[in-house]
Amino acid sequence: MLKQVTNVRVSFCPFSRNTTSTKVFLNRVLSKENNAANPSCKIDVVTTNFAKDPSTIDVTFKDGKKFHISSTAKLSGDDIIAQVQKYSKRLSQQEDLQGQ
């Protein structure tokens, strides 16, 4: 999932009820497999003390494209991961086509 990603920034309040999808995404990003796929990917985790602050996920890809996902989007953790994987797969396919 992180092969085409250069930077991930996650901001959330760990005590808020609305951060489940953010925590699921962060758990998958911090897995050993993802870190091994792209050890140069920078992952920033920012915790806040205010439960009313929306959780946010910012993903920057190798081509400069940025995804910004807020908890107000009401996406599940799997939906967020699917979006990142879909775009990463598209970038990998473009690299493969340019390499031939």
mmCIF file as gemmi writes it, N, C-alpha and C atoms, coordinates in Angstrom:
data_model
loop_
_atom_site.group_PDB
_atom_site.id
_atom_site.type_symbol
_atom_site.label_atom_id
_atom_site.label_alt_id
_atom_site.label_comp_id
_atom_site.label_asym_id
_atom_site.label_entity_id
_atom_site.label_seq_id
_atom_site.pdbx_PDB_ins_code
_atom_site.Cartn_x
_atom_site.Cartn_y
_atom_site.Cartn_z
_atom_site.occupancy
_atom_site.B_iso_or_equiv
_atom_site.pdbx_formal_charge
_atom_site.auth_seq_id
_atom_site.auth_asym_id
_atom_site.pdbx_PDB_model_num
ATOM 1 N N . MET Axp A 1 ? 0.827 -1.197 0 1 0 ? 1 A 1
ATOM 2 C CA . MET Axp A 1 ? 0 0 0 1 0 ? 1 A 1
ATOM 3 C C . MET Axp A 1 ? 0.867 1.254 0 1 0 ? 1 A 1
ATOM 4 N N . LEU Axp A 2 ? 2.002 1.261 0.677 1 0 ? 2 A 1
ATOM 5 C CA . LEU Axp A 2 ? 2.813 2.469 0.796 1 0 ? 2 A 1
ATOM 6 C C . LEU Axp A 2 ? 3.91 2.591 -0.252 1 0 ? 2 A 1
ATOM 7 N N . LYS Axp A 3 ? 3.964 1.697 -1.196 1 0 ? 3 A 1
ATOM 8 C CA . LYS Axp A 3 ? 5.049 1.714 -2.176 1 0 ? 3 A 1
ATOM 9 C C . LYS Axp A 3 ? 5.072 3.025 -2.969 1 0 ? 3 A 1
ATOM 10 N N . GLN Axp A 4 ? 3.938 3.591 -3.271 1 0 ? 4 A 1
ATOM 11 C CA . GLN Axp A 4 ? 3.837 4.815 -4.055 1 0 ? 4 A 1
ATOM 12 C C . GLN Axp A 4 ? 3.612 6.063 -3.194 1 0 ? 4 A 1
ATOM 13 N N . VAL Axp A 5 ? 3.704 5.928 -1.883 1 0 ? 5 A 1
ATOM 14 C CA . VAL Axp A 5 ? 3.409 7.021 -0.954 1 0 ? 5 A 1
ATOM 15 C C . VAL Axp A 5 ? 4.705 7.587 -0.387 1 0 ? 5 A 1
ATOM 16 N N . THR Axp A 6 ? 4.789 8.918 -0.325 1 0 ? 6 A 1
ATOM 17 C CA . THR Axp A 6 ? 5.976 9.547 0.243 1 0 ? 6 A 1
ATOM 18 C C . THR Axp A 6 ? 5.746 10.053 1.664 1 0 ? 6 A 1
ATOM 19 N N . ASN Axp A 7 ? 4.504 10.418 1.982 1 0 ? 7 A 1
ATOM 20 C CA . ASN Axp A 7 ? 4.234 11.014 3.285 1 0 ? 7 A 1
ATOM 21 C C . ASN Axp A 7 ? 2.807 10.694 3.726 1 0 ? 7 A 1
ATOM 22 N N . VAL Axp A 8 ? 2.654 10.352 5.001 1 0 ? 8 A 1
ATOM 23 C CA . VAL Axp A 8 ? 1.343 10.145 5.601 1 0 ? 8 A 1
ATOM 24 C C . VAL Axp A 8 ? 1.312 10.948 6.887 1 0 ? 8 A 1
ATOM 25 N N . ARG Axp A 9 ? 0.262 11.739 7.049 1 0 ? 9 A 1
ATOM 26 C CA . ARG Axp A 9 ? 0.093 12.512 8.289 1 0 ? 9 A 1
ATOM 27 C C . ARG Axp A 9 ? -1.298 12.231 8.816 1 0 ? 9 A 1
ATOM 28 N N . VAL Axp A 10 ? -1.362 11.769 10.062 1 0 ? 10 A 1
ATOM 29 C CA . VAL Axp A 10 ? -2.624 11.433 10.7 1 0 ? 10 A 1
ATOM 30 C C . VAL Axp A 10 ? -2.757 12.282 11.952 1 0 ? 10 A 1
ATOM 31 N N . SER Axp A 11 ? -3.898 12.938 12.091 1 0 ? 11 A 1
ATOM 32 C CA . SER Axp A 11 ? -4.16 13.774 13.257 1 0 ? 11 A 1
ATOM 33 C C . SER Axp A 11 ? -5.511 13.373 13.85 1 0 ? 11 A 1
ATOM 34 N N . PHE Axp A 12 ? -5.526 13.085 15.159 1 0 ? 12 A 1
ATOM 35 C CA . PHE Axp A 12 ? -6.776 12.676 15.789 1 0 ? 12 A 1
ATOM 36 C C . PHE Axp A 12 ? -6.678 12.79 17.302 1 0 ? 12 A 1
ATOM 37 N N . CYS Axp A 13 ? -7.838 12.777 17.949 1 0 ? 13 A 1
ATOM 38 C CA . CYS Axp A 13 ? -7.908 12.716 19.406 1 0 ? 13 A 1
ATOM 39 C C . CYS Axp A 13 ? -8.151 11.257 19.772 1 0 ? 13 A 1
ATOM 40 N N . PRO Axp A 14 ? -7.253 10.627 20.495 1 0 ? 14 A 1
ATOM 41 C CA . PRO Axp A 14 ? -7.405 9.2 20.792 1 0 ? 14 A 1
ATOM 42 C C . PRO Axp A 14 ? -8.609 8.865 21.668 1 0 ? 14 A 1
ATOM 43 N N . PHE Axp A 15 ? -9.187 9.872 22.305 1 0 ? 15 A 1
ATOM 44 C CA . PHE Axp A 15 ? -10.309 9.632 23.201 1 0 ? 15 A 1
ATOM 45 C C . PHE Axp A 15 ? -11.665 9.901 22.56 1 0 ? 15 A 1
ATOM 46 N N . SER Axp A 16 ? -11.667 10.315 21.318 1 0 ? 16 A 1
ATOM 47 C CA . SER Axp A 16 ? -12.909 10.609 20.622 1 0 ? 16 A 1
ATOM 48 C C . SER Axp A 16 ? -13.537 9.326 20.079 1 0 ? 16 A 1
ATOM 49 N N . ARG Axp A 17 ? -14.833 9.272 20.039 1 0 ? 17 A 1
ATOM 50 C CA . ARG Axp A 17 ? -15.542 8.101 19.516 1 0 ? 17 A 1
ATOM 51 C C . ARG Axp A 17 ? -15.507 8.047 17.993 1 0 ? 17 A 1
ATOM 52 N N . ASN Axp A 18 ? -15.256 9.161 17.352 1 0 ? 18 A 1
ATOM 53 C CA . ASN Axp A 18 ? -15.337 9.248 15.895 1 0 ? 18 A 1
ATOM 54 C C . ASN Axp A 18 ? -14.012 8.966 15.198 1 0 ? 18 A 1
ATOM 55 N N . THR Axp A 19 ? -13.09 8.32 15.862 1 0 ? 19 A 1
ATOM 56 C CA . THR Axp A 19 ? -11.772 8.117 15.263 1 0 ? 19 A 1
ATOM 57 C C . THR Axp A 19 ? -11.484 6.658 14.913 1 0 ? 19 A 1
ATOM 58 N N . THR Axp A 20 ? -12.491 5.833 14.914 1 0 ? 20 A 1
ATOM 59 C CA . THR Axp A 20 ? -12.282 4.411 14.645 1 0 ? 20 A 1
ATOM 60 C C . THR Axp A 20 ? -11.659 4.18 13.279 1 0 ? 20 A 1
ATOM 61 N N . SER Axp A 21 ? -12.197 4.821 12.246 1 0 ? 21 A 1
ATOM 62 C CA . SER Axp A 21 ? -11.66 4.615 10.894 1 0 ? 21 A 1
ATOM 63 C C . SER Axp A 21 ? -10.224 5.137 10.789 1 0 ? 21 A 1
ATOM 64 N N . THR Axp A 22 ? -9.93 6.215 11.478 1 0 ? 22 A 1
ATOM 65 C CA . THR Axp A 22 ? -8.573 6.757 11.475 1 0 ? 22 A 1
ATOM 66 C C . THR Axp A 22 ? -7.606 5.797 12.155 1 0 ? 22 A 1
ATOM 67 N N . LYS Axp A 23 ? -8.026 5.22 13.258 1 0 ? 23 A 1
ATOM 68 C CA . LYS Axp A 23 ? -7.184 4.261 13.976 1 0 ? 23 A 1
ATOM 69 C C . LYS Axp A 23 ? -6.958 2.992 13.162 1 0 ? 23 A 1
ATOM 70 N N . VAL Axp A 24 ? -7.989 2.528 12.454 1 0 ? 24 A 1
ATOM 71 C CA . VAL Axp A 24 ? -7.839 1.345 11.597 1 0 ? 24 A 1
ATOM 72 C C . VAL Axp A 24 ? -6.836 1.637 10.483 1 0 ? 24 A 1
ATOM 73 N N . PHE Axp A 25 ? -6.972 2.8 9.849 1 0 ? 25 A 1
ATOM 74 C CA . PHE Axp A 25 ? -6.042 3.184 8.788 1 0 ? 25 A 1
ATOM 75 C C . PHE Axp A 25 ? -4.611 3.262 9.335 1 0 ? 25 A 1
ATOM 76 N N . LEU Axp A 26 ? -4.432 3.905 10.463 1 0 ? 26 A 1
ATOM 77 C CA . LEU Axp A 26 ? -3.105 4.054 11.064 1 0 ? 26 A 1
ATOM 78 C C . LEU Axp A 26 ? -2.509 2.693 11.43 1 0 ? 26 A 1
ATOM 79 N N . ASN Axp A 27 ? -3.315 1.806 11.945 1 0 ? 27 A 1
ATOM 80 C CA . ASN Axp A 27 ? -2.849 0.468 12.284 1 0 ? 27 A 1
ATOM 81 C C . ASN Axp A 27 ? -2.317 -0.263 11.049 1 0 ? 27 A 1
ATOM 82 N N . ARG Axp A 28 ? -3.019 -0.132 9.935 1 0 ? 28 A 1
ATOM 83 C CA . ARG Axp A 28 ? -2.578 -0.804 8.709 1 0 ? 28 A 1
ATOM 84 C C . ARG Axp A 28 ? -1.333 -0.141 8.129 1 0 ? 28 A 1
ATOM 85 N N . VAL Axp A 29 ? -1.255 1.162 8.212 1 0 ? 29 A 1
ATOM 86 C CA . VAL Axp A 29 ? -0.092 1.883 7.684 1 0 ? 29 A 1
ATOM 87 C C . VAL Axp A 29 ? 1.164 1.53 8.465 1 0 ? 29 A 1
ATOM 88 N N . LEU Axp A 30 ? 1.037 1.363 9.758 1 0 ? 30 A 1
ATOM 89 C CA . LEU Axp A 30 ? 2.189 1.084 10.604 1 0 ? 30 A 1
ATOM 90 C C . LEU Axp A 30 ? 2.568 -0.399 10.663 1 0 ? 30 A 1
ATOM 91 N N . SER Axp A 31 ? 1.938 -1.219 9.834 1 0 ? 31 A 1
ATOM 92 C CA . SER Axp A 31 ? 2.262 -2.648 9.841 1 0 ? 31 A 1
ATOM 93 C C . SER Axp A 31 ? 3.666 -2.889 9.299 1 0 ? 31 A 1
ATOM 94 N N . LYS Axp A 32 ? 4.254 -4 9.666 1 0 ? 32 A 1
ATOM 95 C CA . LYS Axp A 32 ? 5.608 -4.338 9.225 1 0 ? 32 A 1
ATOM 96 C C . LYS Axp A 32 ? 5.691 -4.47 7.713 1 0 ? 32 A 1
ATOM 97 N N . GLU Axp A 33 ? 4.666 -5.02 7.092 1 0 ? 33 A 1
ATOM 98 C CA . GLU Axp A 33 ? 4.669 -5.217 5.645 1 0 ? 33 A 1
ATOM 99 C C . GLU Axp A 33 ? 4.725 -3.877 4.909 1 0 ? 33 A 1
ATOM 100 N N . ASN Axp A 34 ? 3.949 -2.918 5.366 1 0 ? 34 A 1
ATOM 101 C CA . ASN Axp A 34 ? 3.94 -1.61 4.714 1 0 ? 34 A 1
ATOM 102 C C . ASN Axp A 34 ? 5.248 -0.87 4.929 1 0 ? 34 A 1
ATOM 103 N N . ASN Axp A 35 ? 5.8 -0.969 6.115 1 0 ? 35 A 1
ATOM 104 C CA . ASN Axp A 35 ? 7.085 -0.319 6.371 1 0 ? 35 A 1
ATOM 105 C C . ASN Axp A 35 ? 8.192 -0.948 5.543 1 0 ? 35 A 1
ATOM 106 N N . ALA Axp A 36 ? 8.133 -2.259 5.332 1 0 ? 36 A 1
ATOM 107 C CA . ALA Axp A 36 ? 9.133 -2.937 4.516 1 0 ? 36 A 1
ATOM 108 C C . ALA Axp A 36 ? 8.985 -2.572 3.039 1 0 ? 36 A 1
ATOM 109 N N . ALA Axp A 37 ? 7.758 -2.324 2.59 1 0 ? 37 A 1
ATOM 110 C CA . ALA Axp A 37 ? 7.516 -1.977 1.182 1 0 ? 37 A 1
ATOM 111 C C . ALA Axp A 37 ? 8.093 -0.617 0.824 1 0 ? 37 A 1
ATOM 112 N N . ASN Axp A 38 ? 8.094 0.305 1.763 1 0 ? 38 A 1
ATOM 113 C CA . ASN Axp A 38 ? 8.612 1.644 1.502 1 0 ? 38 A 1
ATOM 114 C C . ASN Axp A 38 ? 9.163 2.237 2.799 1 0 ? 38 A 1
ATOM 115 N N . PRO Axp A 39 ? 10.393 1.893 3.157 1 0 ? 39 A 1
ATOM 116 C CA . PRO Axp A 39 ? 10.952 2.399 4.417 1 0 ? 39 A 1
ATOM 117 C C . PRO Axp A 39 ? 11.219 3.903 4.395 1 0 ? 39 A 1
ATOM 118 N N . SER Axp A 40 ? 11.234 4.525 3.228 1 0 ? 40 A 1
ATOM 119 C CA . SER Axp A 40 ? 11.49 5.965 3.164 1 0 ? 40 A 1
ATOM 120 C C . SER Axp A 40 ? 10.218 6.797 3.321 1 0 ? 40 A 1
ATOM 121 N N . CYS Axp A 41 ? 9.066 6.15 3.435 1 0 ? 41 A 1
ATOM 122 C CA . CYS Axp A 41 ? 7.803 6.876 3.623 1 0 ? 41 A 1
ATOM 123 C C . CYS Axp A 41 ? 7.788 7.489 5.019 1 0 ? 41 A 1
ATOM 124 N N . LYS Axp A 42 ? 7.525 8.78 5.061 1 0 ? 42 A 1
ATOM 125 C CA . LYS Axp A 42 ? 7.484 9.493 6.338 1 0 ? 42 A 1
ATOM 126 C C . LYS Axp A 42 ? 6.063 9.421 6.901 1 0 ? 42 A 1
ATOM 127 N N . ILE Axp A 43 ? 5.941 8.962 8.132 1 0 ? 43 A 1
ATOM 128 C CA . ILE Axp A 43 ? 4.638 8.833 8.78 1 0 ? 43 A 1
ATOM 129 C C . ILE Axp A 43 ? 4.628 9.706 10.02 1 0 ? 43 A 1
ATOM 130 N N . ASP Axp A 44 ? 3.741 10.694 10.029 1 0 ? 44 A 1
ATOM 131 C CA . ASP Axp A 44 ? 3.588 11.607 11.165 1 0 ? 44 A 1
ATOM 132 C C . ASP Axp A 44 ? 2.254 11.332 11.842 1 0 ? 44 A 1
ATOM 133 N N . VAL Axp A 45 ? 2.282 11.181 13.141 1 0 ? 45 A 1
ATOM 134 C CA . VAL Axp A 45 ? 1.065 10.986 13.92 1 0 ? 45 A 1
ATOM 135 C C . VAL Axp A 45 ? 0.965 12.124 14.917 1 0 ? 45 A 1
ATOM 136 N N . VAL Axp A 46 ? -0.135 12.852 14.846 1 0 ? 46 A 1
ATOM 137 C CA . VAL Axp A 46 ? -0.363 13.986 15.733 1 0 ? 46 A 1
ATOM 138 C C . VAL Axp A 46 ? -1.621 13.697 16.542 1 0 ? 46 A 1
ATOM 139 N N . THR Axp A 47 ? -1.496 13.732 17.86 1 0 ? 47 A 1
ATOM 140 C CA . THR Axp A 47 ? -2.66 13.546 18.708 1 0 ? 47 A 1
ATOM 141 C C . THR Axp A 47 ? -3.057 14.886 19.309 1 0 ? 47 A 1
ATOM 142 N N . THR Axp A 48 ? -4.349 15.093 19.405 1 0 ? 48 A 1
ATOM 143 C CA . THR Axp A 48 ? -4.879 16.318 19.991 1 0 ? 48 A 1
ATOM 144 C C . THR Axp A 48 ? -5.621 15.972 21.279 1 0 ? 48 A 1
ATOM 145 N N . ASN Axp A 49 ? -5.926 16.989 22.05 1 0 ? 49 A 1
ATOM 146 C CA . ASN Axp A 49 ? -6.622 16.786 23.318 1 0 ? 49 A 1
ATOM 147 C C . ASN Axp A 49 ? -8.102 17.133 23.242 1 0 ? 49 A 1
ATOM 148 N N . PHE Axp A 50 ? -8.55 17.562 22.088 1 0 ? 50 A 1
ATOM 149 C CA . PHE Axp A 50 ? -9.92 18.03 21.958 1 0 ? 50 A 1
ATOM 150 C C . PHE Axp A 50 ? -10.739 17.026 21.154 1 0 ? 50 A 1
ATOM 151 N N . ALA Axp A 51 ? -11.71 16.397 21.805 1 0 ? 51 A 1
ATOM 152 C CA . ALA Axp A 51 ? -12.513 15.36 21.162 1 0 ? 51 A 1
ATOM 153 C C . ALA Axp A 51 ? -13.342 15.905 20.007 1 0 ? 51 A 1
ATOM 154 N N . LYS Axp A 52 ? -13.627 17.197 20.015 1 0 ? 52 A 1
ATOM 155 C CA . LYS Axp A 52 ? -14.454 17.783 18.953 1 0 ? 52 A 1
ATOM 156 C C . LYS Axp A 52 ? -13.662 18.079 17.682 1 0 ? 52 A 1
ATOM 157 N N . ASP Axp A 53 ? -12.332 18.046 17.75 1 0 ? 53 A 1
ATOM 158 C CA . ASP Axp A 53 ? -11.526 18.25 16.548 1 0 ? 53 A 1
ATOM 159 C C . ASP Axp A 53 ? -11.717 17.066 15.61 1 0 ? 53 A 1
ATOM 160 N N . PRO Axp A 54 ? -11.935 17.334 14.326 1 0 ? 54 A 1
ATOM 161 C CA . PRO Axp A 54 ? -12.076 16.219 13.393 1 0 ? 54 A 1
ATOM 162 C C . PRO Axp A 54 ? -10.736 15.526 13.182 1 0 ? 54 A 1
ATOM 163 N N . SER Axp A 55 ? -10.779 14.224 13.024 1 0 ? 55 A 1
ATOM 164 C CA . SER Axp A 55 ? -9.549 13.514 12.692 1 0 ? 55 A 1
ATOM 165 C C . SER Axp A 55 ? -9.291 13.69 11.2 1 0 ? 55 A 1
ATOM 166 N N . THR Axp A 56 ? -8.021 13.792 10.839 1 0 ? 56 A 1
ATOM 167 C CA . THR Axp A 56 ? -7.67 13.994 9.441 1 0 ? 56 A 1
ATOM 168 C C . THR Axp A 56 ? -6.554 13.043 9.029 1 0 ? 56 A 1
ATOM 169 N N . ILE Axp A 57 ? -6.594 12.671 7.766 1 0 ? 57 A 1
ATOM 170 C CA . ILE Axp A 57 ? -5.559 11.842 7.165 1 0 ? 57 A 1
ATOM 171 C C . ILE Axp A 57 ? -5.114 12.541 5.897 1 0 ? 57 A 1
ATOM 172 N N . ASP Axp A 58 ? -3.823 12.813 5.803 1 0 ? 58 A 1
ATOM 173 C CA . ASP Axp A 58 ? -3.242 13.415 4.607 1 0 ? 58 A 1
ATOM 174 C C . ASP Axp A 58 ? -2.219 12.448 4.036 1 0 ? 58 A 1
ATOM 175 N N . VAL Axp A 59 ? -2.405 12.078 2.77 1 0 ? 59 A 1
ATOM 176 C CA . VAL Axp A 59 ? -1.508 11.142 2.102 1 0 ? 59 A 1
ATOM 177 C C . VAL Axp A 59 ? -0.939 11.844 0.877 1 0 ? 59 A 1
ATOM 178 N N . THR Axp A 60 ? 0.392 11.836 0.748 1 0 ? 60 A 1
ATOM 179 C CA . THR Axp A 60 ? 1.069 12.419 -0.408 1 0 ? 60 A 1
ATOM 180 C C . THR Axp A 60 ? 1.726 11.29 -1.198 1 0 ? 60 A 1
ATOM 181 N N . PHE Axp A 61 ? 1.448 11.264 -2.499 1 0 ? 61 A 1
ATOM 182 C CA . PHE Axp A 61 ? 1.98 10.22 -3.372 1 0 ? 61 A 1
ATOM 183 C C . PHE Axp A 61 ? 3.229 10.708 -4.086 1 0 ? 61 A 1
ATOM 184 N N . LYS Axp A 62 ? 3.944 9.776 -4.725 1 0 ? 62 A 1
ATOM 185 C CA . LYS Axp A 62 ? 5.193 10.096 -5.414 1 0 ? 62 A 1
ATOM 186 C C . LYS Axp A 62 ? 5.012 11.116 -6.526 1 0 ? 62 A 1
ATOM 187 N N . ASP Axp A 63 ? 3.852 11.135 -7.152 1 0 ? 63 A 1
ATOM 188 C CA . ASP Axp A 63 ? 3.618 12.079 -8.249 1 0 ? 63 A 1
ATOM 189 C C . ASP Axp A 63 ? 3.173 13.458 -7.759 1 0 ? 63 A 1
ATOM 190 N N . GLY Axp A 64 ? 3.095 13.652 -6.443 1 0 ? 64 A 1
ATOM 191 C CA . GLY Axp A 64 ? 2.726 14.941 -5.872 1 0 ? 64 A 1
ATOM 192 C C . GLY Axp A 64 ? 1.261 15.059 -5.521 1 0 ? 64 A 1
ATOM 193 N N . LYS Axp A 65 ? 0.449 14.118 -5.944 1 0 ? 65 A 1
ATOM 194 C CA . LYS Axp A 65 ? -0.984 14.149 -5.635 1 0 ? 65 A 1
ATOM 195 C C . LYS Axp A 65 ? -1.174 13.973 -4.135 1 0 ? 65 A 1
ATOM 196 N N . LYS Axp A 66 ? -2.129 14.722 -3.583 1 0 ? 66 A 1
ATOM 197 C CA . LYS Axp A 66 ? -2.402 14.655 -2.149 1 0 ? 66 A 1
ATOM 198 C C . LYS Axp A 66 ? -3.857 14.274 -1.92 1 0 ? 66 A 1
ATOM 199 N N . PHE Axp A 67 ? -4.062 13.357 -0.998 1 0 ? 67 A 1
ATOM 200 C CA . PHE Axp A 67 ? -5.397 12.996 -0.541 1 0 ? 67 A 1
ATOM 201 C C . PHE Axp A 67 ? -5.572 13.59 0.843 1 0 ? 67 A 1
ATOM 202 N N . HIS Axp A 68 ? -6.689 14.252 1.065 1 0 ? 68 A 1
ATOM 203 C CA . HIS Axp A 68 ? -7.031 14.769 2.394 1 0 ? 68 A 1
ATOM 204 C C . HIS Axp A 68 ? -8.373 14.162 2.763 1 0 ? 68 A 1
ATOM 205 N N . ILE Axp A 69 ? -8.387 13.418 3.844 1 0 ? 69 A 1
ATOM 206 C CA . ILE Axp A 69 ? -9.604 12.756 4.279 1 0 ? 69 A 1
ATOM 207 C C . ILE Axp A 69 ? -9.874 13.184 5.708 1 0 ? 69 A 1
ATOM 208 N N . SER Axp A 70 ? -11.088 13.655 5.944 1 0 ? 70 A 1
ATOM 209 C CA . SER Axp A 70 ? -11.486 14.117 7.267 1 0 ? 70 A 1
ATOM 210 C C . SER Axp A 70 ? -12.528 13.163 7.84 1 0 ? 70 A 1
ATOM 211 N N . SER Axp A 71 ? -12.649 13.139 9.138 1 0 ? 71 A 1
ATOM 212 C CA . SER Axp A 71 ? -13.645 12.272 9.776 1 0 ? 71 A 1
ATOM 213 C C . SER Axp A 71 ? -15.057 12.686 9.401 1 0 ? 71 A 1
ATOM 214 N N . THR Axp A 72 ? -15.222 13.891 8.904 1 0 ? 72 A 1
ATOM 215 C CA . THR Axp A 72 ? -16.549 14.334 8.481 1 0 ? 72 A 1
ATOM 216 C C . THR Axp A 72 ? -16.983 13.618 7.207 1 0 ? 72 A 1
ATOM 217 N N . ALA Axp A 73 ? -16.064 12.941 6.52 1 0 ? 73 A 1
ATOM 218 C CA . ALA Axp A 73 ? -16.402 12.217 5.297 1 0 ? 73 A 1
ATOM 219 C C . ALA Axp A 73 ? -17.153 10.925 5.593 1 0 ? 73 A 1
ATOM 220 N N . LYS Axp A 74 ? -17.133 10.464 6.819 1 0 ? 74 A 1
ATOM 221 C CA . LYS Axp A 74 ? -17.847 9.266 7.25 1 0 ? 74 A 1
ATOM 222 C C . LYS Axp A 74 ? -17.446 8.015 6.461 1 0 ? 74 A 1
ATOM 223 N N . LEU Axp A 75 ? -16.158 7.864 6.205 1 0 ? 75 A 1
ATOM 224 C CA . LEU Axp A 75 ? -15.641 6.674 5.534 1 0 ? 75 A 1
ATOM 225 C C . LEU Axp A 75 ? -15.122 5.688 6.565 1 0 ? 75 A 1
ATOM 226 N N . SER Axp A 76 ? -15.252 4.414 6.266 1 0 ? 76 A 1
ATOM 227 C CA . SER Axp A 76 ? -14.68 3.4 7.16 1 0 ? 76 A 1
ATOM 228 C C . SER Axp A 76 ? -13.178 3.307 6.9 1 0 ? 76 A 1
ATOM 229 N N . GLY Axp A 77 ? -12.475 2.674 7.808 1 0 ? 77 A 1
ATOM 230 C CA . GLY Axp A 77 ? -11.04 2.49 7.636 1 0 ? 77 A 1
ATOM 231 C C . GLY Axp A 77 ? -10.731 1.72 6.364 1 0 ? 77 A 1
ATOM 232 N N . ASP Axp A 78 ? -11.538 0.708 6.061 1 0 ? 78 A 1
ATOM 233 C CA . ASP Axp A 78 ? -11.333 -0.077 4.843 1 0 ? 78 A 1
ATOM 234 C C . ASP Axp A 78 ? -11.575 0.758 3.585 1 0 ? 78 A 1
ATOM 235 N N . ASP Axp A 79 ? -12.537 1.684 3.634 1 0 ? 79 A 1
ATOM 236 C CA . ASP Axp A 79 ? -12.792 2.559 2.483 1 0 ? 79 A 1
ATOM 237 C C . ASP Axp A 79 ? -11.596 3.479 2.223 1 0 ? 79 A 1
ATOM 238 N N . ILE Axp A 80 ? -11.017 4.002 3.282 1 0 ? 80 A 1
ATOM 239 C CA . ILE Axp A 80 ? -9.857 4.886 3.148 1 0 ? 80 A 1
ATOM 240 C C . ILE Axp A 80 ? -8.684 4.112 2.56 1 0 ? 80 A 1
ATOM 241 N N . ILE Axp A 81 ? -8.456 2.919 3.085 1 0 ? 81 A 1
ATOM 242 C CA . ILE Axp A 81 ? -7.365 2.081 2.59 1 0 ? 81 A 1
ATOM 243 C C . ILE Axp A 81 ? -7.594 1.727 1.126 1 0 ? 81 A 1
ATOM 244 N N . ALA Axp A 82 ? -8.834 1.423 0.76 1 0 ? 82 A 1
ATOM 245 C CA . ALA Axp A 82 ? -9.154 1.079 -0.624 1 0 ? 82 A 1
ATOM 246 C C . ALA Axp A 82 ? -8.852 2.245 -1.563 1 0 ? 82 A 1
ATOM 247 N N . GLN Axp A 83 ? -9.156 3.483 -1.152 1 0 ? 83 A 1
ATOM 248 C CA . GLN Axp A 83 ? -8.875 4.65 -1.982 1 0 ? 83 A 1
ATOM 249 C C . GLN Axp A 83 ? -7.374 4.822 -2.188 1 0 ? 83 A 1
ATOM 250 N N . VAL Axp A 84 ? -6.603 4.682 -1.124 1 0 ? 84 A 1
ATOM 251 C CA . VAL Axp A 84 ? -5.147 4.826 -1.219 1 0 ? 84 A 1
ATOM 252 C C . VAL Axp A 84 ? -4.57 3.717 -2.094 1 0 ? 84 A 1
ATOM 253 N N . GLN Axp A 85 ? -5.03 2.495 -1.906 1 0 ? 85 A 1
ATOM 254 C CA . GLN Axp A 85 ? -4.536 1.375 -2.703 1 0 ? 85 A 1
ATOM 255 C C . GLN Axp A 85 ? -4.903 1.526 -4.171 1 0 ? 85 A 1
ATOM 256 N N . LYS Axp A 86 ? -6.077 2.026 -4.45 1 0 ? 86 A 1
ATOM 257 C CA . LYS Axp A 86 ? -6.52 2.208 -5.838 1 0 ? 86 A 1
ATOM 258 C C . LYS Axp A 86 ? -5.617 3.189 -6.57 1 0 ? 86 A 1
ATOM 259 N N . TYR Axp A 87 ? -5.326 4.306 -5.937 1 0 ? 87 A 1
ATOM 260 C CA . TYR Axp A 87 ? -4.466 5.297 -6.585 1 0 ? 87 A 1
ATOM 261 C C . TYR Axp A 87 ? -3.025 4.79 -6.669 1 0 ? 87 A 1
ATOM 262 N N . SER Axp A 88 ? -2.564 4.089 -5.64 1 0 ? 88 A 1
ATOM 263 C CA . SER Axp A 88 ? -1.214 3.523 -5.662 1 0 ? 88 A 1
ATOM 264 C C . SER Axp A 88 ? -1.073 2.521 -6.8 1 0 ? 88 A 1
ATOM 265 N N . LYS Axp A 89 ? -2.088 1.723 -7.004 1 0 ? 89 A 1
ATOM 266 C CA . LYS Axp A 89 ? -2.059 0.735 -8.082 1 0 ? 89 A 1
ATOM 267 C C . LYS Axp A 89 ? -1.995 1.434 -9.441 1 0 ? 89 A 1
ATOM 268 N N . ARG Axp A 90 ? -2.737 2.512 -9.592 1 0 ? 90 A 1
ATOM 269 C CA . ARG Axp A 90 ? -2.708 3.274 -10.843 1 0 ? 90 A 1
ATOM 270 C C . ARG Axp A 90 ? -1.312 3.828 -11.107 1 0 ? 90 A 1
ATOM 271 N N . LEU Axp A 91 ? -0.658 4.351 -10.066 1 0 ? 91 A 1
ATOM 272 C CA . LEU Axp A 91 ? 0.698 4.867 -10.222 1 0 ? 91 A 1
ATOM 273 C C . LEU Axp A 91 ? 1.681 3.755 -10.579 1 0 ? 91 A 1
ATOM 274 N N . SER Axp A 92 ? 1.527 2.603 -9.956 1 0 ? 92 A 1
ATOM 275 C CA . SER Axp A 92 ? 2.408 1.467 -10.261 1 0 ? 92 A 1
ATOM 276 C C . SER Axp A 92 ? 2.235 1.026 -11.708 1 0 ? 92 A 1
ATOM 277 N N . GLN Axp A 93 ? 1.017 1.009 -12.187 1 0 ? 93 A 1
ATOM 278 C CA . GLN Axp A 93 ? 0.767 0.633 -13.577 1 0 ? 93 A 1
ATOM 279 C C . GLN Axp A 93 ? 1.382 1.634 -14.545 1 0 ? 93 A 1
ATOM 280 N N . GLN Axp A 94 ? 1.299 2.92 -14.206 1 0 ? 94 A 1
ATOM 281 C CA . GLN Axp A 94 ? 1.908 3.95 -15.057 1 0 ? 94 A 1
ATOM 282 C C . GLN Axp A 94 ? 3.415 3.791 -15.089 1 0 ? 94 A 1
ATOM 283 N N . GLU Axp A 95 ? 4.028 3.49 -13.946 1 0 ? 95 A 1
ATOM 284 C CA . GLU Axp A 95 ? 5.473 3.271 -13.901 1 0 ? 95 A 1
ATOM 285 C C . GLU Axp A 95 ? 5.867 2.061 -14.74 1 0 ? 95 A 1
ATOM 286 N N . ASP Axp A 96 ? 5.066 0.995 -14.662 1 0 ? 96 A 1
ATOM 287 C CA . ASP Axp A 96 ? 5.357 -0.199 -15.443 1 0 ? 96 A 1
ATOM 288 C C . ASP Axp A 96 ? 5.27 0.081 -16.934 1 0 ? 96 A 1
ATOM 289 N N . LEU Axp A 97 ? 4.298 0.873 -17.35 1 0 ? 97 A 1
ATOM 290 C CA . LEU Axp A 97 ? 4.148 1.209 -18.767 1 0 ? 97 A 1
ATOM 291 C C . LEU Axp A 97 ? 5.277 2.094 -19.26 1 0 ? 97 A 1
ATOM 292 N N . GLN Axp A 98 ? 5.735 2.995 -18.427 1 0 ? 98 A 1
ATOM 293 C CA . GLN Axp A 98 ? 6.844 3.886 -18.819 1 0 ? 98 A 1
ATOM 294 C C . GLN Axp A 98 ? 8.17 3.155 -18.832 1 0 ? 98 A 1
ATOM 295 N N . GLY Axp A 99 ? 8.295 2.107 -18.047 1 0 ? 99 A 1
ATOM 296 C CA . GLY Axp A 99 ? 9.53 1.344 -17.981 1 0 ? 99 A 1
ATOM 297 C C . GLY Axp A 99 ? 9.738 0.407 -19.17 1 0 ? 99 A 1
ATOM 298 N N . GLN Axp A 100 ? 8.669 0.137 -19.902 1 0 ? 100 A 1
ATOM 299 C CA . GLN Axp A 100 ? 8.768 -0.799 -21.034 1 0 ? 100 A 1
ATOM 300 C C . GLN Axp A 100 ? 9.191 -0.118 -22.294 1 0 ? 100 A 1
